[in-house]
Amino acid sequence: MTAIGIKEILSPNLDKAFVLAGEIVRDCIFYKTESNAGTGLLVMSALSASVKPLVTLYGHRDIDGLSILFGDEKLIVRSAQLSTITNPGAGDYMLDVLTGVRWEVVTAHQDPTGTFWVFQCRRTPNEDWGDLTPFSQSEDWGDLTAATLFDDWQS
């Protein structure tokens, strides 16, 4: 008796689903974030991957108000697109290349065959400035220099 090759059945059908549901497939970049165990600071890692998630909403029966909230979205990504990312999960995020929508990953689960990832995500207003260069035209961040015209908010 031989086992059924579920992965061989699932993979081509998943590809067909992404083609048929092209209207809800987005061009995104997946960003992996990591925290420093010593300081507790959340820092951006150099890991990112170009992905094309299929974006769907949770059904009303799935929304429990505790772990899955109204407005949460389910993003399904092929595992092959995340091959360079280790352990995607909470704290990571996806950024829609065309619209700038940012989804924070709440939970991440890979299917048992390893074919795709299912991410529970929330849209967030957090902005991604794209780099880590400091803004320096008008801020005063406590370096003990005199306030400039732009910095003095007391007058």
C-alpha positions as CSV (number, residue, x, y, z in Angstrom):
1,M,0.0,0.0,0.0
2,T,1.5,3.4,-1.0
3,A,0.8,6.7,0.5
4,I,-1.1,9.4,-1.4
5,G,1.3,12.2,-2.5
6,I,-0.7,15.1,-1.1
7,K,2.0,17.6,-1.9
8,E,2.0,16.5,-5.6
9,I,-1.8,17.0,-5.7
10,L,-1.8,20.3,-3.7
11,S,1.0,22.2,-5.4
12,P,-0.4,22.3,-9.0
13,N,-3.9,23.1,-7.7
14,L,-2.5,25.9,-5.5
15,D,-0.9,27.3,-8.6
16,K,-4.2,27.2,-10.4
17,A,-5.9,29.0,-7.5
18,F,-3.4,31.8,-7.6
19,V,-4.0,32.3,-11.4
20,L,-7.8,32.1,-11.1
21,A,-7.9,34.5,-8.1
22,G,-5.5,37.0,-9.7
23,E,-7.7,40.0,-8.7
24,I,-6.8,39.3,-5.0
25,V,-3.2,38.5,-5.4
26,R,-0.9,41.3,-4.5
27,D,2.8,42.2,-5.2
28,C,4.4,42.5,-1.8
29,I,7.7,42.4,0.0
30,F,7.9,40.3,3.1
31,Y,10.2,41.8,5.8
32,K,11.7,39.7,8.6
33,T,12.2,41.5,11.9
34,E,14.3,40.2,14.7
35,S,14.8,41.3,18.3
36,N,18.0,41.4,20.3
37,A,17.7,39.1,23.3
38,G,20.2,41.2,25.2
39,T,18.6,44.6,24.8
40,G,15.0,43.7,23.9
41,L,15.2,46.1,21.0
42,L,13.4,45.2,17.8
43,V,15.8,45.7,14.9
44,M,15.3,45.2,11.2
45,S,17.1,42.3,9.8
46,A,18.5,42.2,6.3
47,L,16.0,39.5,5.3
48,S,13.3,40.3,2.9
49,A,11.6,38.5,0.0
50,S,9.4,39.4,-2.9
51,V,6.1,37.5,-2.5
52,K,2.7,37.4,-4.2
53,P,0.2,36.6,-1.4
54,L,-3.5,35.8,-2.0
55,V,-5.4,38.1,0.3
56,T,-8.7,37.0,1.8
57,L,-10.9,38.0,4.7
58,Y,-11.8,35.8,7.6
59,G,-15.3,34.5,7.7
60,H,-17.7,35.8,10.4
61,R,-17.5,32.4,12.1
62,D,-13.7,32.6,12.4
63,I,-13.8,36.0,14.2
64,D,-13.7,35.4,17.9
65,G,-12.8,38.9,19.1
66,L,-9.8,37.7,21.0
67,S,-7.2,36.2,18.7
68,I,-8.9,37.0,15.4
69,L,-10.4,40.4,15.2
70,F,-12.8,42.0,12.8
71,G,-10.7,43.4,9.9
72,D,-8.0,40.8,10.2
73,E,-6.9,39.3,6.8
74,K,-5.6,36.0,5.8
75,L,-2.6,36.1,3.4
76,I,-1.6,32.9,1.7
77,V,2.0,32.7,0.4
78,R,3.7,29.9,-1.5
79,S,6.5,28.4,0.6
80,A,9.0,28.6,-2.3
81,Q,8.7,32.4,-2.2
82,L,9.8,32.5,1.4
83,S,12.7,30.0,1.1
84,T,15.2,32.7,2.2
85,I,13.2,33.6,5.3
86,T,13.7,31.5,8.4
87,N,10.8,31.1,10.8
88,P,8.4,33.8,9.6
89,G,6.0,34.8,12.3
90,A,4.6,37.5,14.6
91,G,6.3,40.8,14.3
92,D,7.2,40.4,10.6
93,Y,5.3,42.4,8.0
94,M,4.4,42.6,4.4
95,L,4.3,45.7,2.3
96,D,2.1,46.0,-0.8
97,V,4.4,47.5,-3.5
98,L,1.6,49.2,-5.4
99,T,-0.6,50.7,-2.7
100,G,1.7,50.9,0.3
101,V,-0.6,48.9,2.5
102,R,1.3,47.3,5.4
103,W,0.2,44.1,7.0
104,E,1.6,43.2,10.4
105,V,1.9,39.4,10.9
106,V,-0.1,38.2,13.9
107,T,0.4,34.5,13.4
108,A,2.0,32.3,10.8
109,H,1.3,28.6,10.0
110,Q,2.8,26.4,7.3
111,D,0.6,23.7,5.9
112,P,1.7,20.1,6.8
113,T,2.9,19.5,3.2
114,G,5.2,22.6,3.3
115,T,3.5,24.0,0.2
116,F,2.2,27.3,1.5
117,W,2.1,29.6,4.6
118,V,-1.1,31.1,6.0
119,F,-0.5,34.4,7.8
120,Q,-3.1,36.1,10.0
121,C,-2.4,39.8,9.4
122,R,-3.7,43.2,10.4
123,R,-3.4,46.4,8.4
124,T,-1.4,49.0,10.2
125,P,-0.8,52.7,9.7
126,N,2.9,52.2,10.6
127,E,5.0,53.8,7.9
128,D,8.0,52.2,6.2
129,W,10.4,55.0,5.2
130,G,12.6,52.5,3.4
131,D,15.9,53.4,5.0
132,L,17.5,54.1,8.4
133,T,18.9,57.6,7.7
134,P,18.0,60.1,10.4
135,F,15.9,63.0,9.7
136,S,18.0,66.1,10.3
137,Q,16.4,69.3,9.1
138,S,14.4,70.4,12.1
139,E,14.5,68.1,15.0
140,D,16.1,68.5,18.4
141,W,16.5,65.1,20.1
142,G,18.2,66.2,23.3
143,D,21.7,66.8,22.1
144,L,21.9,70.0,24.3
145,T,22.3,72.4,21.4
146,A,20.2,75.5,21.2
147,A,16.7,75.1,19.7
148,T,16.4,76.4,16.2
149,L,13.4,78.2,14.7
150,F,11.9,74.8,13.7
151,D,12.5,73.2,17.1
152,D,11.1,75.8,19.5
153,W,7.5,74.8,20.0
154,Q,7.0,76.8,23.2
155,S,6.4,80.2,21.5
